[in-house]
């Protein structure tokens, strides 16, 4: 997902999305010898293996939600609006077919071709490889509106079309001829399915009838009817049992015995919504269904009575999540409460670790007897909840408030079920108040106590193990208005509460005494405590946010910038960032130390809940009318992100919601554009001329220059090296850190038998450049050579500058001017000091005897003294400030 908005968070993937209203596709992979299930989820196609229901591939995202899905042995065909795409390897789009003017609603792969029908009744046959139209057929909507397509088995080049008027037509596509028209049953056809027998087709009607028809002789073999509305899908069992399954719009499945021509059994509430896709796995007693309730189920028929039981399933919320929170400290589970009344746990690692804790119920036994549809004992959806991992294996560790309900429920994460306690004040045990309900909840860090706030202003404490009421804050009420938030600090010392009348109160945890009360600028809508740092975020009804320090009990930061109700807040693990979401469809990140807005994301659907991972790697968000939980990766962990304040008039551009798969590589290149100036920055050699700049060389290159004789003595071998019997051949090299071979002519020059010091002492590159610098006054080249040499080589080079070493006083003068240039420019400062110290140590006698050298040295001395005096003053100033800051006076 390319990031057009803020640069701190990048869309990663979505959790908890498994199925939609599009029928699934079952495919057989010949080489793997395995069945695969493809399901359209939003803009992507998920592919699962049937034997484990494990996710094996997620396709790249299409620009819009997929509305139609089909597949052959090689490709998956998916359409949105009027465009058809073909996916290869379950991943990338390899073909695009454009030509329809209206939305495609039917697809049928057909050998080397694929057939698509749009809602304007235009049928196009496409050549799969060339992407060209092979044939286009227009039908009159008034007489034959195409509603179902089937290629009957063994019928070469022929397709069977069903219509909303009830008639059927058999066409030869190659010759473009209508072969036969079936009068039908004067009822709209919803689905066509090939039976295991040749020439036999099952026709599903809008009335709930299923007609098993022989299309060769135009004869009806058998007729069934279900009472649950139109037939949504049909499948035949292919493992030797003559059974047909049919789906319905209300989630029931009917199983029909084709030999005895009667209903064998019913699988009621297989899904809580319509069943668009139903298919038996060939050769196995397995039935796969998917529903618009965001669930995929694999049923096995191995019990008495012919009914199936759930073997494997993948399911998320069937209604949008309302509250999400990370569970525990490892950042691997997200607890999510949805409008469907369930509490679920989604894993950020792998879908096999997902689990559902079930629906809230007043009486679990009665709920089980009545079933999902008739359950009058079901509790309303959870609005807020709190969890704690301490003592999770000993007793219930999640407390939840329900919409408009006074009783809070406990849940057990280990047992994956609702807990044993119903927490509500004793005075309401006999009668249920109409206008009083639980609004806020928190659990202590130790996992022993739950604190619950009510809309009446009461705050009660309960024991998590026994469910016993442990007291109330305040005489009767803690606040005059409804409780908008409660928070327990990390050490069970304080409880912070916020009321709608505009007060924040601090209470002693054990004695329940009021410690402090402060008035806020307006009515708070919610509070959030970061326990580690003692920072309290307060969201207000006027769309502003304040940050309160619970140590000093003062408001330390105030942020304004949202233009809608603030839905949720979350802190980063280190407490530096506060991330807020609002009904203005933005997610904003505020930097607390600087008090600035550093990131803003504009999404097309407002985030109703936010939570940040305890490890800081992901931000999770749940959105209005969206079943998924979206993960945003924290880019500051793995790339250079500018955390500069955004301007007050910053207008974020819309960020597309991330798809089910992690963001693609090609999109990541767009991310880097936001920080080009940071990535391209290279520090100059010297920031400013008046600053003293050190070289970046390691200390070993310059620090030991004055101690080389001591080092040599220490490293002297105890016995002389032994000469090997046959010395190997070595090519002579020039000494230095980077070895270079001696040129052949240099080697030949040294072969003279007459000792000639001038010939023996070959001029080095450093020496030559120093000589040239006398005339050009350019000292960069000799300095660069010195910087790449090792300490012992530097000493040899400096020794060679003196006349007895083969040098001259002019070159020595040039070296002193090199040091003077370094001191003047104030760069490589420590190198200048080290080189000069070694030079003085080696050549002190010559320097004192030569007048021109002495004059240059005295000039250097003055220059050095001035620089050191200025540096000393700066050092002293810094030390004074440091000592003052460290002192206890502050």
BELQUI-V998858 format. One record per backbone hydrogen bond with DSSP energy under -0.5 kcal/mol. CO is the residue of the C=O (numbers start at 0). NH is the residue of the N-H. Records with the same first field share a line. If there is no record, write none. Layout:
CO=NH / NH
//
This chain:
1=3
7=634 / 635
9=632
12=630
14=628
15=17
24=37
26=35
27=29
28=32 / 33
33=28
34=49
35=26
36=47
37=24
38=40 / 45
40=43
41=65
42=61
43=40
44=58
45=38
46=55 / 56
47=36
48=52 / 53
53=48 / 55
56=46
67=78
69=76
73=88
74=71
75=86
76=69
77=84
78=66 / 67
79=82
80=103
81=98 / 99
82=79
83=96
84=77
85=93 / 94
86=75
87=90 / 91
90=59
91=87
94=85
95=97
96=83
102=118
105=116
107=114
109=112
111=127
112=109
113=125
114=107
115=123
116=104 / 105
117=120
120=122 / 138
121=117 / 123
122=136
123=115 / 125
124=133 / 134
125=113 / 127
126=130
131=126
134=124
136=122
138=140
139=142 / 143
143=145
144=163
147=161
149=151 / 159
151=154
153=155
154=157
156=172 / 173
158=160 / 170
159=149
160=168
161=146 / 147
162=165 / 188
165=184
166=162
167=181
168=160 / 170
169=178 / 179
170=158 / 172
171=175 / 176
176=171 / 178
179=169
181=167
187=205
190=203
192=201
196=199
198=214 / 215
199=194
200=212
201=192 / 203
202=210
203=189 / 190
204=207 / 230
207=225
208=204
209=211 / 223
210=202 / 212
211=220 / 221
212=200 / 214
213=217 / 218
218=213 / 220
221=211
223=209
227=248
229=231 / 248
232=246
234=244
237=282
239=241
240=242
241=257 / 258
242=236
243=255
244=234
245=253
246=231 / 232
247=250 / 274
250=269 / 270
251=247
252=266
253=245 / 255
254=263 / 264
255=243 / 257
256=260 / 261
261=256
264=254
265=267
266=252 / 269
273=275 / 291
276=289
278=287
279=281
280=283
283=285
284=300
285=280
286=298
287=278
288=296
289=276
290=293 / 294
293=315
294=290
295=313
296=288 / 298
297=310 / 311
298=286
299=301 / 308
302=305
303=306
306=302
308=299
311=297
313=295
319=338
322=336
324=334
326=332
331=347 / 348
332=326
333=345
334=324
335=343
336=321 / 322
337=340 / 381
340=359
341=337
342=356
343=335
344=354
345=333
349=352
350=353
354=344
357=342
359=378
362=366
363=367
364=368
365=369
366=370
369=373
371=374
373=375
376=361
380=402
383=400
385=398
388=391
390=393 / 394
396=387
397=410
398=385
399=408
400=382 / 383
401=404
404=437
407=422
408=399
409=418
410=396 / 397 / 412
411=415 / 416
416=411
420=409 / 422
421=423
422=407
424=427
425=428
430=432
436=454
439=452
441=450
443=446
447=463
448=443
449=461
450=441
451=459
452=438 / 439
453=456 / 482
456=477 / 478
457=453
458=472
459=451
460=469 / 470
461=449
462=466
467=462
470=460
481=499
484=497
486=495
488=491
492=508
493=488
494=506
495=486
496=504
497=483 / 484
498=501 / 523
501=519
502=498
503=517
504=496
505=514 / 515
506=494
507=511
511=473
512=507
515=505
517=503
522=540
525=538
527=536
528=530
529=533 / 534
533=549
534=529 / 536
535=547
536=527
537=545
538=524 / 525
539=542
542=560 / 561
543=539
544=558
545=537
546=555 / 556
547=535 / 549
548=552 / 553
553=548 / 555
556=546
558=544
564=566 / 582
567=580
569=578
571=574
575=591
576=571
577=589
578=569
579=587
580=566 / 567
581=584
584=602
585=581
586=600
587=579 / 589
588=597 / 598
589=577 / 591
590=594 / 595
595=590 / 597
596=645
598=588
599=5
600=586 / 602
601=654
605=607 / 623
608=621
610=619
612=615
616=633
617=612
618=631
619=610
620=629
621=607 / 608
622=625
625=320
627=622 / 629
628=14
629=620
630=11 / 12
631=618
632=9 / 634
633=636
634=637 / 638
638=640
640=642
646=649
649=651
652=601
653=655
654=603
658=13
663=667
664=668
665=668
666=669 / 670
667=671
669=672
670=673
671=674
672=675
674=677 / 678
675=679
677=680
687=690
690=692
692=828
697=700
698=701 / 702
701=704
703=706
704=707
706=710
707=711
708=712
709=713
710=714
712=715
724=726
729=731
731=741
733=739
736=738
739=733
742=745 / 746
743=747
744=748
745=749
746=749
747=750
748=751
752=754
753=755
755=759
756=760
759=761
763=767
764=768
765=769
766=770
767=771
768=772
769=773
770=773 / 774
771=774 / 775
772=776
776=778
778=782
779=783
780=784
781=785
782=786
783=787
784=787 / 788
785=788
787=736
789=793
790=794
791=795
792=796
793=797
794=798
795=799
797=800
798=801
800=807
801=804 / 806
802=805
807=811
808=812
809=813
810=814
811=815
812=816
813=817
814=818
815=819
816=820
817=821
818=822
819=823
820=824
821=825 / 826
825=692
827=831
828=832
829=833
830=834
831=835
832=836
833=837
834=838
835=839
836=840
837=841
838=842
839=843
842=846
843=847
844=848
845=849
848=850
849=853
850=854
851=855
852=856
853=857
854=858
855=859
856=860
857=861
858=862
859=863
860=864
861=865
862=866
863=867
864=868
865=869
866=870
867=871
868=872
869=873
870=874
871=875
872=876
873=877
874=878
875=879
876=880
877=881
878=882
879=883
880=884
881=885
882=886
886=889
//
